Amino acid sequence: MVGKRTLSEQMIYIIIILFMVGLMIVTLYPFLYVVFASFSDPAELMRTRGAILSPVGNVTLAAYKAVMENPMIMIGYRNTLFYVIAGTALNMLLTVLGAYALSRKNVMFKTPIMYFIVFTMFFGGGMIPRYLLVSQTLNLQDNPLALIIPGAISTLNLIILRTAFEAVPVALEEAARIDGANDFQILWRVVLPLSVPALAVITLFYAVGHWNAWFDAMLFLRTREWYPLQLILREILISNSTDSMMTGVSSGDVMPIGETIKFATIIVATVPILFIYPFLQKYFVKGVMIGAVKE
């Protein structure tokens, strides 16, 4: 039975709640600022200084209209969806196969193989050897596969998934083997259904990684038709290249609407991946905790 909280415990709870509320505000407000700014009147937004708590001036969708009419945004969406779907599928296929093999006790040279895999987490060749490997050795310069194949397996995700597979009772595997199942059938019908939380979390990690990736595209892609959405977003935000979205805008309105276009572009590039989280949230705690337990 839980006793009544003392005064000091109540004070600690109040401090924790206040701290969490403050942390939530600090975390959430930048996103809300971008949302409010994207719906604001461009001229009014340029004259506003400091924090805003709602759209400034008349609510307008002019910035979103300009963004959605930009062909490069649509091309970026198409390419990013391709990289996310194809890249995540390849990531999961190779990671699942590798994790299953390394989780079996009868695999030869299992320990030395794990040492080599873990070694790559701490020591790497760096950017220049990687660039030479991908562009010259693999001959993937200006090839969309350069964004998928070189990072096909994440070492950390492989270890997390191997730990999840090792938690599956050996008796279930032995029973399936007595019934005549081979390794692929055991993996598909026994191990994977019992590891759904870990699979969901790893899939989310890979998908978000592909969605946010832009650096590899900047290094290896030269054809703009293969640019992912995040690289186009980078051009708009850092290089300030919003001119192509302002057809029909008078010269006096170019600068104000250019600012709202930047905010609208951020929302357009961010919101789709945020919709994935609610569907996987129920698996998150259990899936992440798997990698934290060592026996």
C-alpha positions in Angstrom: 0.0 0.0 0.0 1.4 3.4 -1.0 1.5 5.8 1.9 0.6 9.5 1.8 3.4 11.6 0.2 5.3 13.8 2.6 5.7 17.5 2.0 9.2 17.1 0.6 8.0 14.5 -1.9 5.2 16.7 -3.0 7.7 19.5 -3.6 9.9 17.2 -5.6 7.0 16.1 -7.8 5.9 19.7 -8.4 9.5 20.7 -9.4 9.7 17.7 -11.7 6.3 18.6 -13.3 7.3 22.2 -13.8 10.6 21.1 -15.3 8.9 18.8 -17.7 6.4 21.4 -18.7 9.2 23.9 -19.3 11.1 21.3 -21.3 8.0 20.6 -23.4 7.5 24.3 -24.2 11.2 24.7 -25.2 11.0 21.6 -27.4 7.6 22.3 -29.0 7.7 26.1 -29.5 10.2 26.2 -32.4 8.0 23.8 -34.3 4.9 25.8 -33.5 6.7 29.0 -34.5 7.5 27.5 -38.0 3.8 26.4 -38.3 2.5 29.9 -37.3 4.9 31.7 -39.6 4.1 29.5 -42.6 0.4 30.6 -42.4 1.2 34.2 -41.6 0.8 37.2 -43.9 4.3 37.7 -45.4 4.4 41.5 -45.0 3.1 41.4 -41.4 5.5 38.6 -40.5 8.5 40.7 -41.7 7.4 43.6 -39.4 7.0 41.3 -36.4 9.8 40.9 -33.9 10.0 38.3 -31.1 7.8 35.4 -30.3 4.5 34.7 -32.1 1.7 32.6 -30.6 -0.6 32.5 -33.6 -0.4 33.3 -37.4 0.4 37.0 -37.9 -2.1 39.0 -39.9 -4.5 37.3 -42.2 -4.1 33.5 -42.4 -2.9 32.6 -45.9 -1.9 29.5 -47.8 0.1 31.5 -50.4 3.4 30.0 -49.3 2.1 26.4 -49.4 0.7 27.0 -52.9 4.0 28.3 -54.0 5.8 25.3 -52.5 3.4 22.7 -54.0 3.7 24.3 -57.4 7.5 24.0 -57.4 8.3 20.9 -59.5 11.5 20.3 -57.6 9.5 19.7 -54.4 7.5 17.0 -56.1 10.6 15.5 -57.6 12.2 15.6 -54.2 9.2 13.9 -52.6 9.3 11.1 -55.3 13.0 10.5 -54.8 12.8 10.6 -51.0 10.0 8.0 -51.0 12.0 5.8 -53.2 15.1 6.1 -51.0 13.0 5.5 -47.8 11.1 2.5 -49.2 13.9 0.8 -51.1 16.6 1.7 -48.6 14.6 0.6 -45.5 13.6 -2.7 -47.2 17.2 -3.5 -48.0 18.3 -2.4 -44.5 15.8 -4.7 -42.8 16.5 -7.6 -45.1 20.2 -7.6 -44.5 20.0 -6.6 -40.8 17.5 -9.4 -40.0 19.6 -12.1 -41.8 22.8 -10.9 -40.2 21.2 -10.6 -36.7 19.6 -14.1 -37.0 22.9 -15.7 -38.0 24.8 -14.0 -35.2 22.2 -14.9 -32.6 22.6 -18.7 -33.2 25.0 -20.4 -30.8 26.3 -22.9 -33.3 27.7 -20.4 -35.8 31.4 -20.8 -36.4 33.7 -17.8 -35.6 30.8 -16.0 -34.1 32.9 -14.1 -31.5 35.6 -12.9 -34.0 33.0 -11.8 -36.4 31.3 -9.7 -33.7 34.6 -8.2 -32.8 35.1 -7.1 -36.4 31.5 -5.7 -36.6 31.9 -3.8 -33.3 35.3 -2.5 -34.4 33.6 -0.5 -37.2 31.5 1.4 -34.6 34.6 3.1 -33.2 37.1 3.2 -36.1 36.3 4.3 -39.7 38.2 5.5 -42.7 36.7 8.9 -42.7 34.9 10.9 -45.4 37.6 10.9 -48.1 38.2 7.1 -48.2 34.5 6.6 -48.1 34.1 9.0 -51.1 36.8 7.2 -53.0 35.2 3.8 -52.2 31.7 4.8 -53.3 32.6 6.9 -56.3 35.6 5.0 -57.8 35.7 1.4 -56.4 31.9 0.9 -56.4 31.4 3.3 -59.4 28.3 4.7 -57.9 29.0 8.4 -58.5 25.8 10.2 -59.6 23.9 7.0 -59.0 20.9 6.8 -56.6 22.2 3.5 -55.3 25.0 5.5 -53.6 22.4 6.5 -51.0 21.2 3.0 -50.4 23.9 0.3 -50.7 26.9 1.8 -48.8 24.8 2.2 -45.6 22.9 -1.0 -46.0 23.6 -2.2 -42.4 23.8 -0.1 -39.3 26.1 -1.8 -36.7 24.1 -0.6 -33.7 20.8 -1.7 -35.2 22.3 -5.1 -36.0 23.4 -5.6 -32.4 20.0 -4.5 -31.0 18.2 -6.9 -33.3 20.6 -9.7 -32.5 19.9 -9.2 -28.8 16.2 -9.4 -29.5 16.6 -12.6 -31.4 18.7 -14.1 -28.6 15.8 -13.5 -26.2 13.5 -15.9 -28.1 13.3 -19.2 -26.2 15.6 -21.9 -27.6 12.8 -24.5 -26.9 10.6 -22.9 -29.6 13.4 -23.2 -32.2 14.0 -26.8 -31.2 10.3 -27.7 -31.4 10.1 -26.1 -34.9 13.2 -28.0 -36.0 11.7 -31.3 -34.8 8.7 -30.5 -36.9 10.9 -30.2 -39.9 11.4 -26.5 -40.2 14.7 -25.2 -41.6 16.4 -21.9 -40.6 14.5 -19.7 -42.9 11.2 -21.1 -41.7 12.2 -20.7 -38.1 13.2 -17.1 -38.7 10.0 -16.3 -40.6 7.5 -18.2 -38.5 9.0 -18.2 -35.0 11.6 -15.5 -34.5 10.2 -12.6 -36.4 6.6 -12.8 -34.9 8.1 -12.7 -31.4 10.4 -9.7 -32.2 7.8 -7.3 -33.6 8.6 -4.4 -31.1 12.3 -4.5 -32.0 11.6 -4.8 -35.7 9.2 -1.8 -35.6 11.8 0.4 -33.8 14.6 -0.6 -36.1 12.4 0.0 -39.2 11.6 3.5 -37.8 15.3 4.2 -37.2 16.2 3.3 -40.8 13.2 5.1 -42.3 13.8 8.3 -40.4 17.5 8.1 -41.3 16.7 7.9 -45.0 14.1 10.6 -44.8 16.5 13.1 -43.2 19.6 12.1 -45.2 21.1 14.8 -47.4 24.8 14.7 -47.0 25.4 11.6 -49.1 23.2 13.1 -51.8 25.3 16.2 -51.8 28.5 14.2 -52.1 27.5 11.6 -54.7 24.7 13.1 -56.8 25.1 15.6 -59.6 21.9 15.2 -61.4 19.2 17.3 -59.8 16.4 14.9 -60.9 17.8 12.5 -58.3 18.0 14.9 -55.4 16.1 13.9 -52.2 13.7 16.3 -50.6 16.1 17.2 -47.8 18.8 18.4 -50.2 16.3 20.6 -52.0 15.2 21.9 -48.6 18.8 22.7 -47.8 19.2 24.7 -51.0 16.0 26.7 -50.2 17.0 27.4 -46.5 20.8 27.9 -46.8 21.3 29.0 -50.3 18.1 31.2 -50.2 17.0 29.9 -53.6 13.2 30.5 -53.5 13.1 32.5 -56.8 11.7 29.5 -58.7 8.6 29.5 -56.5 7.7 33.1 -56.9 6.3 33.3 -60.4 3.8 36.2 -60.6 5.0 37.8 -57.4 5.7 41.5 -57.6 9.3 42.7 -56.8 8.2 44.3 -53.6 6.7 41.1 -52.2 9.6 38.9 -53.2 11.5 39.1 -49.9 8.5 38.8 -47.5 6.9 35.8 -49.3 10.3 34.2 -49.6 10.5 34.0 -45.8 7.1 32.3 -45.5 8.0 29.9 -48.3 11.0 28.7 -46.2 8.7 28.0 -43.3 6.2 26.2 -45.5 8.9 24.1 -47.0 10.1 23.0 -43.6 6.5 21.9 -42.7 6.0 20.1 -46.0 9.3 18.2 -45.6 8.7 17.4 -41.9 5.0 16.5 -41.4 4.9 13.2 -43.4 7.5 11.4 -41.3 5.8 12.7 -38.1 2.7 10.7 -39.0 4.6 7.4 -38.7 5.4 7.9 -35.0 1.9 7.4 -33.6 1.6 4.0 -35.3 4.9 2.8 -33.9 4.8 4.5 -30.5 3.3 1.5 -28.7 6.4 -0.5 -29.6 8.9 2.1 -28.8 9.7 1.6 -25.1 9.8 -2.2 -25.3 11.8 -2.2 -28.5 14.4 0.2 -27.3 14.7 -1.5 -23.9 15.7 -4.8 -25.6 19.1 -3.4 -26.4 19.7 -2.1 -22.9 19.5 -5.5 -21.2 22.7 -7.6 -21.0 22.7 -11.1 -19.6 
